[in-house]
Amino acid sequence: MSKDTILVVGGAGYIGSHMVKMLDEKGYNVIVYDNLSTGFEDLILVDNFIKGDIANTRKLDKVFSENDIDAVMHFAAFTQVGESMKNPQKYYKNNVVNVYKLLNRMLKHDIEYFIFSSSAAVYGEPESIPIREYLPRNPINTYGKTKAMVEDILEDYDRAYDLKYSSLRYFNAAGADESSKIGEKHDPETHLIPLVLKTALNEREKIYIFGTDYKTKDGTCIRDYIHVNDLASAHLKAMERLFEGESSEVFNLGSGKGYSVREIIEKSKQITGIDFEVEEAGRRPGDPPVLIAESKKADMLLGWQRKYSLEDIIRTAWQWHKRNQRS
């Protein structure tokens, strides 16, 4: 088994914590670096945790000097679209400026490999469905713009400094680890599946459907959901591909299937066995009708195979939320 050392920035967050668990199980030495602004220490399942901010370049220098780090994985972005529009300064500082600082520390310490958690938000309202990597990036919110900016920086740093990267543009992460030790935990929670399941647990009075007049099969938005452990496995394969000397690449990560808001709600009712109140409301600004990924590039170049169905996503999420129900 490998003894490479991986620094996981944002490893106390939802996706980062699942990545940490998988890396540890694969035999990597894992260091978690997180300021806990949106992460939770109880999601970290390894011993090597450093509380720190990537804006703190002195602390980063210390971490890189004291550890023989082979690659850095980045999961430390702020991700709320609505907040990014109301407070762009916060997003440009953390999602762009701080990543720039991190990359420069990596260059200083001769660390060659960077795995970047990007987003389908870089596409904005796509020209065609399913979304392919070669489609133009045209983000329509600040969050998406920050991800596109970092991708541009990475492209330039690869050309100028030979910093190799994988940029992984994923769609709707969902589900939880089968162990139920870690799962989706946000404060505040904004994602559909956990909001639906919290409604089933009576932690919310009702679930809202925002927009019922879209040109879709049932009038509600359609999204591509991907299990968090399938995402983690793609990150692992993307990193190992770089270790093998392959070039930097951008990959979409999705299931290739779309499910409407109504379908998610009905499937959740079936799996939980609980009926709950649903209320229809008006559209939210900036919600495209359909977002579905094509992930053939990841399938081909990474040998990536998704293990989890929509039923698995909701089932594992339900197990996690029941275990962590508010008393």
Backbone hydrogen bonds, N-H to C=O, Kabsch-Sander energy under -0.5 kcal/mol:
donor,donor_aa,acceptor,acceptor_aa,energy
2,S,26,K,-0.6
6,I,4,D,-0.5
6,I,29,N,-3.0
7,L,71,A,-2.4
8,V,6,I,-0.7
8,V,31,I,-3.1
9,V,7,L,-0.8
9,V,73,M,-2.9
10,G,8,V,-0.5
10,G,33,Y,-2.8
11,G,8,V,-1.1
11,G,33,Y,-0.5
13,G,10,G,-1.5
17,S,13,G,-2.2
18,H,14,Y,-1.2
19,M,15,I,-2.1
20,V,16,G,-2.5
21,K,17,S,-2.0
22,M,18,H,-2.0
23,L,19,M,-2.8
24,D,20,V,-2.5
25,E,21,K,-2.1
26,K,22,M,-1.6
27,G,24,D,-1.3
28,Y,23,L,-2.2
29,N,4,D,-2.5
30,V,28,Y,-0.6
31,I,6,I,-2.6
32,V,48,N,-2.8
33,Y,8,V,-2.3
34,D,50,I,-1.8
40,F,12,A,-2.6
43,L,40,F,-1.9
44,I,41,E,-1.5
45,L,43,L,-0.6
49,F,47,D,-1.5
50,I,32,V,-3.3
51,K,49,F,-0.5
52,G,34,D,-1.1
52,G,50,I,-0.7
56,N,53,D,-1.7
57,T,55,A,-1.4
60,L,56,N,-2.1
61,D,57,T,-2.6
62,K,58,R,-2.0
63,V,59,K,-2.5
64,F,60,L,-2.8
65,S,61,D,-2.3
66,E,62,K,-2.1
67,N,63,V,-0.9
69,I,67,N,-1.7
70,D,5,T,-2.9
71,A,5,T,-1.2
72,V,113,Y,-2.1
73,M,7,L,-2.8
74,H,115,I,-2.7
75,F,9,V,-3.1
75,F,73,M,-0.6
81,V,79,T,-0.7
84,S,80,Q,-2.2
85,M,81,V,-1.4
86,K,82,G,-1.5
87,N,83,E,-2.8
90,K,87,N,-0.6
91,Y,87,N,-1.1
92,Y,88,P,-2.9
93,K,89,Q,-2.2
94,N,90,K,-2.0
95,N,91,Y,-2.4
96,V,92,Y,-1.2
97,V,92,Y,-2.5
98,N,93,K,-2.3
100,Y,96,V,-2.6
101,K,97,V,-2.0
102,L,98,N,-2.2
103,L,99,V,-2.8
104,N,100,Y,-1.9
105,R,101,K,-1.9
106,M,102,L,-2.2
107,L,103,L,-2.3
108,K,104,N,-2.1
109,H,105,R,-1.7
110,D,107,L,-1.5
111,I,106,M,-2.6
112,E,110,D,-0.6
113,Y,70,D,-0.6
114,F,164,K,-2.2
115,I,72,V,-2.8
116,F,114,F,-0.6
116,F,166,S,-3.0
117,S,74,H,-1.2
118,S,116,F,-1.2
118,S,168,L,-1.6
120,A,170,Y,-2.0
122,V,119,S,-1.5
123,Y,120,A,-1.9
124,G,121,A,-0.6
131,I,292,I,-3.2
135,L,132,R,-1.8
138,N,122,V,-1.0
138,N,136,P,-0.6
145,K,141,N,-2.0
146,T,142,T,-2.4
147,K,143,Y,-1.7
148,A,144,G,-2.2
149,M,145,K,-2.4
150,V,146,T,-1.9
151,E,147,K,-2.0
152,D,148,A,-1.9
153,I,149,M,-2.2
154,L,150,V,-2.8
155,E,151,E,-2.1
156,D,152,D,-2.0
157,Y,153,I,-2.7
158,D,154,L,-2.3
159,R,155,E,-2.0
160,A,156,D,-2.8
161,Y,157,Y,-2.3
162,D,158,D,-1.5
163,L,157,Y,-1.4
164,K,112,E,-2.2
164,K,162,D,-0.7
166,S,114,F,-1.7
167,S,249,E,-2.4
168,L,116,F,-2.6
168,L,166,S,-0.6
169,R,167,S,-0.7
169,R,251,F,-3.3
170,Y,118,S,-0.6
170,Y,168,L,-1.0
171,F,253,L,-1.6
172,N,224,D,-2.3
173,A,171,F,-1.1
174,A,226,I,-1.9
177,D,182,I,-1.0
180,S,177,D,-1.8
185,K,183,G,-0.5
195,L,191,H,-1.8
196,V,192,L,-2.7
197,L,193,I,-2.5
198,K,194,P,-2.4
199,T,195,L,-1.5
200,A,196,V,-2.0
201,L,197,L,-1.4
202,N,199,T,-1.7
203,E,198,K,-2.9
204,R,198,K,-0.9
207,I,277,E,-2.1
209,I,279,E,-2.6
210,F,208,Y,-0.6
211,G,209,I,-1.1
211,G,281,A,-2.6
214,Y,219,G,-2.6
216,T,214,Y,-2.3
222,I,289,P,-2.9
223,R,259,Y,-2.4
224,D,291,L,-0.6
225,Y,223,R,-0.6
226,I,172,N,-2.6
228,V,174,A,-2.2
231,L,227,H,-2.0
232,A,228,V,-2.2
233,S,229,N,-2.1
234,A,230,D,-1.6
235,H,231,L,-2.1
236,L,232,A,-2.3
237,K,233,S,-2.3
238,A,234,A,-2.5
239,M,235,H,-2.3
240,E,236,L,-2.5
241,R,237,K,-1.9
242,L,238,A,-1.5
243,F,239,M,-2.2
244,E,240,E,-1.2
245,G,242,L,-2.2
246,E,241,R,-1.7
249,E,165,Y,-1.4
251,F,167,S,-2.7
253,L,169,R,-2.4
259,Y,223,R,-2.7
261,V,221,C,-1.4
264,I,260,S,-2.3
265,I,261,V,-2.2
266,E,262,R,-2.7
267,K,263,E,-2.7
268,S,264,I,-2.1
269,K,265,I,-2.1
270,Q,266,E,-2.0
271,I,267,K,-2.3
272,T,268,S,-2.5
273,G,269,K,-1.8
274,I,269,K,-0.5
279,E,207,I,-2.7
281,A,209,I,-3.2
287,D,284,R,-1.2
291,L,222,I,-1.8
294,E,131,I,-2.4
295,S,293,A,-0.5
299,D,295,S,-2.1
300,M,296,K,-2.7
301,L,297,K,-3.0
302,L,298,A,-1.7
303,G,298,A,-0.5
303,G,299,D,-0.7
304,W,298,A,-1.4
313,I,309,S,-2.2
314,I,310,L,-2.4
315,R,311,E,-2.7
316,T,312,D,-2.7
317,A,313,I,-2.0
318,W,314,I,-2.6
319,Q,315,R,-2.3
320,W,316,T,-2.0
321,H,317,A,-2.8
322,K,318,W,-2.5
323,R,319,Q,-1.9
324,N,320,W,-1.7
325,Q,322,K,-1.1
